């Protein structure tokens, strides 16, 4: 199948089976879709409900000690980390279910959301571990950036205490920015490679029911054999994302400018408008495009591998019309 036929089939499947748009909305809800978020205007302290601030202050212990502060910070950090892990797992569950359901509709015209989520539940943990493995290089580079910035800031602070000249301080700042830039380049390159590699590895993990390491290896082999077409699919999705973001970004910019110049006086109205904007553009429309993302990568993966998914055995044969 040529790339033109591949894209045509992908768009046809996406338009024919609009039920996938609902799964796309779930993906967008958990940060897996195209979306733009924005806070409207500036809420002044007096605009916040009078009972909100005292309620928040009441959560702070009356007698603060270093041990209390450290304990509270650790507790909050652990809670946020736990919530983040839960959101990642649920996102992986929804993504796996969307991949399975898209595959069923594409090849057999079969709609089975419950079965798709059952398989998604089974592949949730392997998919999460796959993401953990693939994120290790980015974490290492990010840690190097933090260490480099910390060391340079310490040196900069020492220099400032010695009252150096403006030129020396400016030179130190330039060096710090240069180091951050140099370390950011491999991070950007790795992010680009992941955007090509990860969708393929995820489909190996979900559809072929492979482990994280095997999925990563197989996904890399598929990427190497079909690099040209994979890049084209990526560029098409990138172009769609840019085209979508421009008008939505313009609308968001206008709303922000208007409400920044004339801040909303009703806190509840501000919250309602912000939520409504994000639901419409980030979840609903963003979800529709997220479903297209899943479909195109599914169709491409099936064409580039020609493999019958291991999860096929979970379904009885159906008559294809």
C-alpha positions in Angstrom: 0.0 0.0 0.0 1.4 3.3 -1.0 1.4 6.2 1.5 -1.5 7.9 -0.3 -3.7 4.8 0.0 -2.6 4.4 3.6 -3.7 7.9 4.5 -6.9 7.6 2.5 -7.8 4.4 4.4 -7.0 6.0 7.7 -9.2 9.0 7.1 -12.0 6.8 5.7 -12.0 4.6 8.9 -11.9 7.7 11.1 -14.9 9.3 9.3 -16.9 6.1 9.0 -16.6 5.0 12.6 -17.4 8.1 14.6 -17.8 6.0 17.7 -14.0 6.3 17.9 -14.4 10.0 18.5 -15.8 9.3 21.9 -12.7 7.2 22.8 -10.6 10.1 21.5 -12.4 12.5 23.9 -11.4 10.2 26.8 -7.8 10.2 25.4 -7.8 14.0 25.3 -9.3 14.1 28.8 -6.2 12.3 30.1 -3.8 14.5 28.1 -3.4 12.2 25.0 -4.9 14.5 22.4 -4.6 17.8 20.6 -5.7 20.6 23.0 -5.1 24.1 24.1 -5.8 25.3 27.6 -5.9 28.9 28.8 -6.7 30.8 32.0 -9.0 33.8 31.3 -8.0 37.1 32.7 -6.6 37.8 36.2 -8.7 37.0 39.3 -8.0 39.7 41.9 -8.0 38.5 45.6 -11.2 40.4 46.3 -13.0 38.6 43.5 -12.4 35.2 45.2 -15.3 34.0 47.4 -14.9 35.3 50.9 -15.0 31.9 52.5 -12.5 30.3 50.2 -9.3 31.9 51.6 -10.1 31.2 55.3 -10.9 27.6 54.3 -7.5 27.2 52.7 -5.7 28.9 55.5 -7.4 26.6 58.0 -5.6 23.7 56.4 -2.2 25.2 57.5 -1.1 24.1 61.0 -1.1 26.9 63.6 2.4 26.1 64.9 4.9 25.6 62.1 8.2 23.9 62.7 10.8 22.7 60.2 9.7 19.1 60.8 6.1 20.0 60.1 6.9 21.9 56.9 9.1 19.1 55.6 6.5 16.5 56.6 3.8 18.4 54.8 5.8 18.9 51.7 6.6 15.2 51.6 3.0 14.3 52.1 1.8 16.6 49.4 4.5 15.4 47.0 3.6 11.8 47.6 -0.1 12.5 47.1 0.6 14.4 43.8 2.9 11.7 42.6 0.3 9.0 43.4 -2.4 11.0 41.5 0.1 11.4 38.6 0.7 7.7 38.5 -3.0 6.9 38.6 -3.7 9.4 35.7 -0.9 7.8 33.7 -2.3 4.3 34.2 -5.8 5.3 33.3 -4.5 7.1 30.3 -2.7 4.0 29.2 -5.8 2.0 29.8 -7.9 4.3 27.6 -5.1 4.4 24.9 -4.9 0.6 24.8 -8.7 0.2 24.5 -8.7 2.8 21.7 -6.0 0.9 19.8 -7.9 -2.4 20.2 -11.3 -0.9 19.2 -9.8 0.9 16.2 -8.1 -2.3 15.0 -11.4 -4.3 15.3 -13.4 -1.7 13.4 -10.7 -1.3 10.7 -10.3 -5.0 10.0 -13.7 -6.4 10.9 -16.2 -3.7 11.4 -16.7 -5.0 14.9 -17.8 -2.8 17.8 -16.9 -4.1 21.2 -16.0 -1.4 23.8 -16.2 -3.7 26.8 -13.9 -6.3 25.2 -11.5 -3.5 24.2 -11.4 -2.1 27.7 -10.9 -5.6 29.0 -7.8 -6.0 26.9 -6.8 -2.4 27.7 -6.9 -3.3 31.4 -4.5 -6.3 30.7 -2.1 -4.1 28.7 -2.2 -1.1 31.0 0.8 -2.0 33.1 3.1 -3.2 30.3 2.3 0.0 28.4 3.1 2.0 31.5 6.4 0.2 31.9 7.2 0.8 28.2 6.7 4.5 28.8 9.0 4.3 31.9 11.8 2.6 29.9 11.5 5.1 27.0 11.5 8.1 29.4 14.9 7.1 31.0 17.1 9.0 28.5 14.9 12.1 28.8 15.1 11.9 32.6 18.9 11.5 32.5 19.3 14.5 30.2 16.8 16.5 32.3 18.8 15.6 35.4 22.0 16.8 33.8 20.4 20.1 32.9 19.3 20.6 36.5 22.7 19.8 37.8 24.4 22.0 35.3 22.1 24.9 36.0 22.5 24.4 39.8 26.3 24.4 39.6 26.4 27.5 37.3 23.9 29.3 39.6 26.1 28.5 42.6 29.2 29.9 40.8 27.2 32.9 39.6 26.1 33.6 43.2 29.7 33.4 44.4 30.8 35.7 41.7 28.0 38.2 42.6 29.1 38.3 46.2 32.6 39.3 45.0 31.2 42.3 43.2 32.4 41.4 39.7 32.0 43.6 36.7 28.9 43.6 34.6 30.8 42.0 31.7 31.9 39.1 33.8 28.3 38.4 35.1 26.9 38.7 31.6 29.5 36.2 30.4 28.6 33.8 33.1 24.9 34.0 32.2 25.8 33.4 28.5 27.8 30.3 29.5 24.8 29.0 31.6 22.4 29.5 28.7 24.8 27.9 26.3 25.1 24.8 28.5 21.3 24.5 28.9 20.9 24.9 25.1 23.5 22.3 24.3 21.9 19.8 26.7 18.4 20.7 25.4 19.3 19.7 21.8 19.7 16.0 22.5 16.5 16.2 24.5 14.6 17.6 21.5 16.1 15.0 19.2 15.1 12.2 21.6 11.6 13.7 21.8 11.3 13.6 18.0 12.5 10.0 17.8 10.1 9.0 20.5 7.2 10.6 18.6 8.0 8.2 15.7 9.0 5.2 17.8 6.5 5.1 20.7 3.3 4.8 18.7 4.7 1.6 17.0 6.0 0.1 20.2 2.7 0.8 21.9 0.8 -1.2 19.2 3.2 -4.1 19.5 2.6 -4.0 23.2 -1.2 -3.9 22.9 -2.0 -5.8 19.7 0.7 -8.4 19.8 0.7 -8.6 23.6 4.4 -8.3 23.9 6.4 -7.2 27.0 7.8 -3.6 27.3 11.3 -4.5 26.1 10.2 -6.7 23.3 7.7 -4.1 22.2 10.4 -1.4 22.1 12.8 -3.6 20.1 10.1 -4.6 17.6 8.8 -1.0 17.3 12.4 0.1 16.5 12.7 -2.6 13.8 9.4 -1.4 12.2 10.6 2.2 12.3 13.9 1.4 10.6 12.2 -0.6 7.8 9.5 2.0 7.1 11.2 5.3 8.2 10.0 7.3 5.2 6.3 6.4 5.5 6.4 6.8 9.3 7.8 10.3 9.0 5.1 11.2 6.5 2.3 10.0 8.8 4.0 12.0 11.6 4.2 15.1 9.4 0.5 14.8 8.4 -0.5 14.6 12.1 1.8 17.5 13.0 0.3 19.6 10.2 -3.3 18.8 11.4 -2.3 19.8 14.9 -0.8 23.1 13.7 -3.8 23.9 11.5 -6.1 23.1 14.5 -4.1 25.1 17.0 -3.9 28.3 14.9 -7.6 29.3 15.0 -8.1 27.9 18.5 -5.1 29.7 19.7 -6.4 32.9 18.1 -9.8 32.5 19.9 -8.0 31.8 23.2 -5.8 34.9 22.7 -8.8 37.1 22.0 -10.6 35.8 25.1 -7.4 36.3 27.2 -6.9 39.8 26.0 -10.5 40.8 26.6 -10.7 39.3 30.1 -7.2 40.6 31.0 -8.3 44.2 30.1 -11.6 43.7 31.9 -11.2 41.0 34.5 -14.3 38.9 35.3 -15.7 40.1 38.6 -17.6 36.8 39.3 -15.2 34.0 40.3 -17.8 31.3 39.5 -18.3 32.7 36.0 -14.5 32.8 35.4 -14.3 29.1 36.4 -17.3 28.2 34.3 -16.0 29.9 31.1 -12.5 28.4 31.6 -13.8 24.9 32.0 -16.3 25.3 29.1 -13.5 26.6 26.8 -11.3 23.6 27.6 -14.0 21.1 27.4 -15.0 22.3 23.9 -11.6 22.8 22.3 -9.3 20.5 24.3 -11.6 17.5 25.0 -14.3 17.4 22.3 -12.5 18.8 19.3 -9.1 17.7 20.6 -10.6 14.2 21.2 -11.9 14.0 17.6 -8.3 14.7 16.3 -6.9 12.3 18.9 -9.0 9.5 17.5 -7.6 10.3 14.0 -4.1 10.0 15.5 -4.9 6.5 16.8 -6.5 5.5 13.5 -3.6 6.6 11.2 -1.0 4.9 13.4 -3.1 1.8 13.6 -3.6 1.6 9.8 0.1 2.3 9.3 1.2 -0.3 11.8 -1.0 -2.9 10.2 0.3 -2.1 6.7 4.0 -2.1 7.8 3.8 -5.4 9.7 0.9 -7.3 8.1 0.7 -9.2 11.4 -2.5 -10.8 12.8 -2.8 -9.5 16.4 -2.4 -11.9 19.2 -5.5 -10.6 20.8 -7.5 -11.9 17.8 -8.2 -15.1 19.8 -10.3 -13.1 22.3 -13.0 -12.6 19.6 -15.2 -15.0 17.7 -15.1 -14.8 13.9 -17.6 -12.4 12.4 -19.0 -12.0 9.0 -17.4 -9.0 7.2 -19.8 -7.2 5.0 
